[in-house]
Amino acid sequence: MRLELVPLPSSDVERSKAFYIGRVGFVLDHDIEPGNGMRIVQLTPPGSACSIVIGGGISSPDAAPVLGLHLVVDDVEVARRTLVDNGVDVSDVNDMGGGVRYAFFTDPDGNSWALQQISR
């Protein structure tokens, strides 16, 4: 059993696609329109086995945002700086103790993400 795809609500597919590709650095896997008003845009963070999907007919644009998605990174400072340099509003890094550090951001639809670094 593997988690491989997380659907996210999006009120504007093109805006979301541009955000995830151009600002966050996800890779476009698919952008297809199989019919009946459905559009599937699948994007994957670099190095991840799990993708997100946005698109017309996938979920209601009025659906509540998905909260607390985690992107696990080796260096939260570097990941944060990259996103900030790409125009993403990212929180300061929070040191939670025990080698755990986080920074947080949201996409244009309020879906929230955490950059997580756990030092081993």
Residue frames as qw, qx, qy, qz and C-alpha x, y, z in Angstrom:
[[0.000, 0.891, 0.454, 0.000, 0.00, 0.00, 0.00],
 [0.456, -0.054, 0.051, 0.887, 1.52, 3.32, -1.10],
 [0.130, 0.856, 0.295, -0.405, 0.38, 6.91, -0.98],
 [0.535, 0.069, 0.456, 0.708, 1.12, 8.22, -4.45],
 [0.055, 0.438, 0.406, 0.800, -1.41, 10.95, -5.26],
 [0.095, -0.499, -0.567, 0.648, -3.02, 13.72, -3.21],
 [0.151, 0.668, 0.513, 0.517, -5.86, 15.73, -4.82],
 [0.205, -0.325, -0.283, 0.879, -5.85, 19.46, -4.02],
 [0.246, 0.820, 0.508, -0.095, -8.72, 21.88, -4.56],
 [0.325, -0.156, 0.254, 0.898, -7.96, 24.67, -7.01],
 [0.313, 0.741, 0.401, -0.439, -10.14, 27.55, -8.07],
 [0.440, 0.830, -0.229, -0.254, -7.85, 28.36, -11.01],
 [0.959, -0.006, 0.199, 0.203, -5.95, 25.42, -12.50],
 [0.612, 0.636, -0.071, 0.464, -3.60, 27.55, -14.63],
 [0.170, -0.838, 0.303, -0.421, -2.66, 29.73, -11.64],
 [0.821, -0.454, 0.331, -0.097, -2.05, 26.65, -9.47],
 [0.914, 0.260, 0.112, 0.291, -0.03, 24.94, -12.18],
 [0.373, 0.767, -0.180, 0.489, 2.13, 28.05, -12.64],
 [0.452, -0.764, 0.325, -0.325, 2.63, 28.34, -8.85],
 [0.898, -0.301, 0.320, 0.016, 3.72, 24.75, -8.36],
 [0.836, 0.355, 0.118, 0.401, 5.98, 24.61, -11.43],
 [0.368, 0.739, -0.059, 0.561, 7.38, 28.13, -11.53],
 [0.255, -0.774, 0.290, -0.502, 7.64, 28.97, -7.85],
 [0.778, -0.458, 0.377, -0.208, 7.82, 25.72, -5.90],
 [0.067, 0.580, -0.781, -0.223, 9.73, 23.66, -8.49],
 [0.738, 0.095, 0.637, -0.204, 7.38, 20.71, -8.95],
 [0.069, -0.199, 0.786, 0.581, 7.66, 18.71, -12.18],
 [0.680, 0.251, 0.008, -0.688, 4.67, 18.46, -14.53],
 [0.391, -0.086, 0.914, 0.072, 3.81, 14.79, -15.03],
 [0.175, 0.443, 0.814, 0.333, 0.49, 15.10, -16.88],
 [0.244, 0.378, 0.169, -0.877, -1.84, 17.80, -18.15],
 [0.015, -0.150, -0.877, -0.456, -4.69, 16.04, -19.93],
 [0.503, 0.124, 0.178, -0.837, -8.36, 16.60, -20.67],
 [0.163, 0.030, 0.979, 0.119, -10.05, 13.20, -20.91],
 [0.219, -0.381, -0.644, -0.626, -13.49, 14.71, -21.59],
 [0.419, -0.676, -0.600, -0.084, -16.69, 15.70, -19.81],
 [0.152, -0.915, 0.050, -0.371, -15.08, 18.92, -18.54],
 [0.824, -0.522, 0.083, 0.203, -12.43, 17.04, -16.62],
 [0.438, 0.767, -0.386, 0.267, -8.81, 18.17, -16.58],
 [0.884, -0.418, -0.036, 0.206, -6.03, 16.32, -14.79],
 [0.294, 0.802, -0.392, 0.342, -2.85, 18.19, -13.90],
 [0.901, -0.393, -0.094, 0.158, -0.44, 15.96, -11.98],
 [0.214, 0.829, -0.381, 0.350, 2.71, 17.46, -10.46],
 [0.898, -0.281, -0.249, 0.230, 5.51, 15.90, -8.42],
 [0.286, -0.908, 0.300, 0.063, 8.04, 17.47, -6.08],
 [0.517, 0.608, -0.600, 0.053, 11.61, 16.66, -7.22],
 [0.171, 0.330, -0.873, 0.315, 12.72, 13.34, -5.73],
 [0.529, -0.054, 0.533, -0.658, 9.27, 12.42, -4.42],
 [0.004, 0.112, 0.968, 0.226, 7.27, 9.25, -4.99],
 [0.097, 0.644, 0.702, -0.289, 4.04, 11.12, -4.14],
 [0.142, 0.254, 0.374, 0.881, 2.37, 13.62, -6.47],
 [0.252, 0.439, 0.450, -0.736, -0.46, 16.13, -6.27],
 [0.176, 0.381, 0.731, 0.538, -3.31, 16.46, -8.73],
 [0.180, 0.478, 0.264, -0.818, -5.36, 19.55, -9.51],
 [0.012, -0.038, -0.702, -0.711, -7.92, 20.11, -12.19],
 [0.552, 0.002, -0.045, -0.833, -11.48, 20.64, -13.26],
 [0.850, -0.054, -0.364, -0.377, -13.70, 17.78, -12.19],
 [0.518, 0.177, -0.744, 0.383, -11.15, 16.45, -9.67],
 [0.257, -0.446, -0.669, 0.536, -12.54, 18.24, -6.63],
 [0.023, 0.895, 0.430, 0.115, -14.91, 21.10, -6.05],
 [0.368, 0.489, -0.141, 0.778, -13.23, 24.52, -6.30],
 [0.420, -0.671, 0.059, -0.608, -15.23, 25.38, -3.17],
 [0.869, -0.244, -0.404, 0.147, -13.76, 22.46, -1.21],
 [0.490, -0.853, 0.165, 0.068, -11.90, 23.26, 1.98],
 [0.361, 0.741, -0.562, 0.063, -8.14, 23.54, 1.50],
 [0.919, -0.095, -0.326, 0.198, -5.88, 20.62, 2.34],
 [0.235, -0.894, 0.286, -0.252, -3.81, 21.51, 5.38],
 [0.613, -0.614, 0.495, -0.035, -0.47, 20.35, 6.71],
 [0.916, 0.378, -0.058, 0.124, 1.13, 18.68, 3.71],
 [0.532, -0.715, 0.350, 0.289, 4.85, 18.07, 4.36],
 [0.707, 0.639, -0.262, 0.150, 7.79, 18.41, 2.03],
 [0.796, -0.524, 0.143, 0.267, 10.75, 16.73, 3.72],
 [0.461, 0.833, -0.227, 0.206, 14.02, 18.53, 2.94],
 [0.796, 0.003, -0.318, 0.515, 17.68, 18.06, 3.85],
 [0.327, -0.137, -0.219, 0.909, 18.19, 21.74, 4.68],
 [0.052, 0.787, 0.606, -0.105, 15.16, 23.85, 5.54],
 [0.141, -0.734, 0.056, 0.663, 17.13, 27.11, 5.26],
 [0.149, -0.204, 0.670, 0.698, 18.18, 26.34, 1.68],
 [0.085, 0.470, 0.840, 0.257, 14.68, 25.16, 0.70],
 [0.041, -0.819, -0.431, 0.378, 13.11, 28.24, 2.28],
 [0.138, -0.601, 0.266, 0.740, 15.54, 30.61, 0.54],
 [0.160, 0.061, 0.789, 0.590, 14.85, 28.96, -2.84],
 [0.030, 0.662, 0.744, 0.083, 11.10, 29.42, -2.41],
 [0.119, -0.814, -0.198, 0.533, 11.46, 33.01, -1.19],
 [0.189, -0.397, 0.485, 0.757, 13.71, 33.78, -4.18],
 [0.051, 0.248, 0.822, 0.510, 10.92, 32.39, -6.40],
 [0.274, -0.282, -0.134, -0.910, 8.34, 34.72, -4.85],
 [0.606, -0.425, -0.661, -0.120, 6.71, 32.36, -2.35],
 [0.326, -0.665, 0.275, -0.613, 5.74, 33.83, 1.02],
 [0.770, -0.085, -0.609, 0.172, 7.39, 31.43, 3.48],
 [0.575, -0.811, -0.034, -0.100, 7.47, 31.74, 7.26],
 [0.021, -0.734, 0.649, -0.197, 10.70, 32.05, 9.17],
 [0.635, 0.095, -0.764, 0.069, 12.29, 28.75, 10.17],
 [0.651, -0.576, 0.174, -0.463, 10.93, 27.39, 13.45],
 [0.334, 0.322, -0.853, 0.239, 13.27, 25.22, 15.53],
 [0.766, -0.401, -0.227, -0.449, 11.05, 22.75, 17.36],
 [0.458, -0.591, 0.628, -0.215, 13.94, 21.17, 19.28],
 [0.792, -0.079, 0.605, -0.025, 15.35, 17.68, 18.96],
 [0.309, -0.202, 0.688, 0.624, 16.72, 18.40, 15.50],
 [0.272, 0.600, 0.730, 0.183, 13.29, 19.20, 13.99],
 [0.043, -0.396, 0.041, 0.916, 12.88, 22.44, 12.02],
 [0.346, 0.611, 0.704, 0.107, 9.96, 23.75, 9.98],
 [0.071, 0.262, -0.124, -0.954, 8.98, 26.58, 7.64],
 [0.361, 0.500, 0.765, -0.186, 5.45, 27.05, 6.29],
 [0.122, 0.214, -0.335, -0.910, 3.73, 28.37, 3.16],
 [0.553, 0.444, 0.621, -0.334, 0.40, 28.19, 1.36],
 [0.306, 0.215, 0.653, 0.659, -0.58, 27.98, -2.28],
 [0.146, -0.133, -0.178, -0.964, -2.97, 30.50, -3.90],
 [0.591, -0.371, -0.516, -0.498, -5.99, 28.42, -2.75],
 [0.508, -0.610, 0.335, -0.508, -4.91, 28.14, 0.89],
 [0.967, -0.049, -0.238, 0.074, -3.60, 24.58, 0.73],
 [0.278, -0.876, 0.377, -0.114, -0.87, 24.62, 3.37],
 [0.857, 0.301, -0.343, 0.240, 2.59, 23.12, 3.25],
 [0.553, -0.781, 0.280, 0.076, 5.38, 22.57, 5.73],
 [0.584, 0.577, -0.538, 0.195, 9.04, 22.29, 4.85],
 [0.818, -0.547, 0.135, -0.115, 10.33, 19.74, 7.37],
 [0.479, 0.565, -0.624, 0.249, 13.94, 19.05, 8.26],
 [0.843, -0.517, 0.100, -0.109, 14.78, 16.35, 10.78],
 [0.222, 0.704, -0.661, 0.136, 18.46, 16.06, 11.64],
 [0.961, -0.169, -0.205, -0.083, 19.56, 12.55, 12.44]]
